[in-house]
Amino acid sequence: MNATPAPGAAAPRLSREHLCADPYPQFVAWLDEAARGPVLQPLAATLATVGCEDGPLARTVLIK
């Protein structure tokens, strides 16, 4: 992806032609972009799951 949009601006659309075929280098590129930008905690992420009997559950985790 490109530069982070200005506050209030629409984020660029995500399309397959702009993604790496291998997810690992894609993740590293996004992480590097977040670390260079205005993101305060680039290693923070929201992990969401849905159980068979429960509704969605989301929590914030640190990627280490």
Secondary structure, DSSP 8 states (H G I E B T S, - for coil): --S---TTS------GGGS-SSHHHHHHHHHHHHHHTT-S-TTEEEEEEE-SSS-EEEEEEE--
